[in-house]
């Protein structure tokens, strides 16, 4: 038996044992009150207390089943021991689980559970405790308050999740807009090159056919790269930008030394490593790879709490692999929109992206992007 299968069997067996003990809880509690055991150290009392805690813990995983066990157990106990303390414990414990259900389940489910519980509480207290209207009203108010608190927690959690989803969607849209603008700049730069080469070819076509041929080859290569980039970035939408459009070429992996110098000025040494044989990349791949490294290094400077990180650029057959590792304090992947933007860039190019803490400490950002050979 493999270690993984053995571990799974042990977890299942442990879970079954816990629920068997929880199922025995009503019997133990009923026996405790029926025999009238007294004293804090009584075996039955101790077992009942332990099983009460056990059922409460199980309620965190399966609140509906645990609530049913609690309600049944304390109602049965109240039939045997008509004491106000038993009725109070019944109302207290079941109200707490109703509040937790209201916080973690849908409103329809929680309202149904609250109504059934309230009816059982009211009938059992009225039947066995000779309760007056004030006590019944107190039970009703306690249930209403508990349910409202739990429902408020659920509503606030749902609102927070909705805001997080909206913020993530806005971050994705903003990153796509930025990608589209950069693509616009890249295309504008390529068209400028094509215009220059076409002008050169037109002037020398009669006197220098060789130079004209070179100009036409440059036009063909540039236009092929540009069309490939446009095709891969088809899902990015271009919107009007009131700002100015840069006239220079977009940055690429050749600009990583400048990025490393800027990070050094901020107190972080960037060790740039290259694997494989460097080759020309399509402009959109080159730009996105640079932006991913740039954002990852920026996160190291801002959040990692370290003075060193490693950037590895691996030129593989048909793809480009990027890794940015640091030895900082790591941490979980939060809702930072830099991560969202990096993932969006890799996804638009049909690549893969991961980010998270390293087992040995620190944080790692990794991306794999298909990188067909650029037109020669």
Order of alpha helices (4+ residues) and beta strands (2+ residues): alpha-alpha-alpha-alpha-alpha-alpha-alpha-alpha-beta-alpha-beta-beta-alpha-beta-beta
